[in-house]
Amino acid sequence: MDRYIATIEGSAIYRFLRDANIALWEIWQGSWLGSVLEQLAAWIRRSFVVSLFVERGDGGPSAIGAWLRTRLGVEQALAPSTQLERFGLYFLVVFVPIELFLETHLPHTITYLGDLTVVLLAISTFIRLNRASWPLRLTQADLPALLLFGAAVLSALWNSVPLTIAFFGTRAYLEYYALYLVLVYLPFSGGQRRELIIWFLVLAVAIALLGDAQKFLHVATPRQWLSAAEAATTRAYGTMGNPNTFGGFLVWSLAIFLSLLFGKVRGGLRTLSLIGVVVSVPALVFTLSREALIAFAVAALIIAVLADRRFLLLLLLGAALLPIADPHLIQRFTYALSSSYVSTSTSYGRLLFWSRGLQAFAAQPILGWGPGRFGGSVAHLYGSPVYALYGLGFKPIIDSQHVQTLVELGIVGYIAFIWLGVAAVRAGLRLFREDADPFWRAMGLALGAGTVGLYIQSFFASLLETHPVIIVFWLMFGMVAWRIKANREAPLATEKSA
């Protein structure tokens, strides 16, 4: 891989793009609009809102941040002033897991705040890279992401997909890749990155507690989340409007909690991880999400085998006690194997959608039918001629990222999709094996195990476009890629602050 990267970076095309980008930046800097936007960004950095949540005006930590660092043992390493970007990242990791909840109480347009934040963070990163003479280096996610983007563009052109559908369909696959680039290239210190992850984990504990409360308070849930043959009345959904989405989010947060707990971290962070496991495992059970529970079981097994095999017995004991936590859990799994479920699913359900999807893939196997054309939220909103061709007069959600990618982007896009997952697992395990810091070793292990869980659950859900789930994938991937890059360029493994 390193040889291929060196070849690309030494190519004439790469040098041309770098030089052209630097020239365009020099023109931008001298423009009136560039000057106005620079002044606006400086004003926002000095604003009360940013300083309240991130830093004081003198550059010191806010009261909230100082308390958290003291309790969790975070040493804040020095880094260039990045208050605005840090505020954007904090807002993003807090807002996205609760945006579906906010959407039910506020205008639908509030969901675009997350998109806007990603765009602004990407622009800010682009500006910083230009100031540093464009020091881009290919990282673990770049080649598969570029192939995925290229497959989407070629498929859209080949199938003459309308521009709006092509844009939103491609966005569903790669929107948070921009977040990955931000995390890799913005000059945040190891301490600042660690603090961001800890804040996310605090939020994850709060959301898990909400899921537990929904179960104990017997909060009614939509009947379509359960079959008529099932006796359960409540499936925990947290802040995410759907128990399967909530389950996917919990798989990721539990992968991080378990990796930290099974690792050698100490003090407040270990206590937080223990609390996270205690409140998140019941919440996951209460979702009654079969695919999320299977994904978690595999992820937890990977973590136990690689981190400390003594915990395998604990995992087996926990699996045996799961039915006690919610007796309806066994019913959920047995119903999925019943003839009644198969009959319903083949007439109007996953099995019908998957079979028609595979027929559509067989008809156009190389580039597929185009992004936004089958099974995802874009096709559900805008409709698709593929549905009519294969006897699906309604607008189904396909509930399988694997089938959806095969149909929309063909084998080329599917290879990129699998490559992306393999790259994440390899990067995570590499950091787990090579880094000396227990915290970053745990982050590498969490990325590897969580990605395996993500791809397992993706057989039963379209998770690349499910923001509360996929943002954690790109968040962890970006952090791990940055750490690998930093270790390679100037070893940080022995720094206590990292």
ABEGO torsion letter per residue (X at the ends): XAAAAAAAAABAAAAAAAAAAAAAAAAAAABAAAAAAAAAAAAAAABAAAAAAABBAAGBBBAAAAAAAAAAGBBBBBBBBAAAAAAAAAAAAAAAAAAAAAAAABBAAAAAAAAAAAAAAAAAAAAAAAAAGGABBBBAAAAAAAAAAAAAAAAAAAAGBBAAAAAAAAAAAAAAAAAAAAAAABBBBAAAAAAAAAAAAAAAAAAAAAAAAAAAAGBBBBAAABBAABABABBBAEAAGBAAAAAAAAAAAAAAAAAAAABABBEAAAAAAAAAAAAAAAAAAAAGBAAAAAAAAAAAAAAAAAABAAAAAAAAAAAAAAAAABAAAAAAAAAAABAAAAAAAAABEAAAAAAAAAAAAAABAAAEAEBGABGBAAAAAAEBAAAAAAGBABBBBAGBAAAAAAAAAEAAAAAAAAAAAAAAAAAAAAAAAABABAAAAAAAAAAAAAAAAAAAAAAABBAAABAAAAAAAAAAAAAAAAAAAAAAABBAAABAAX
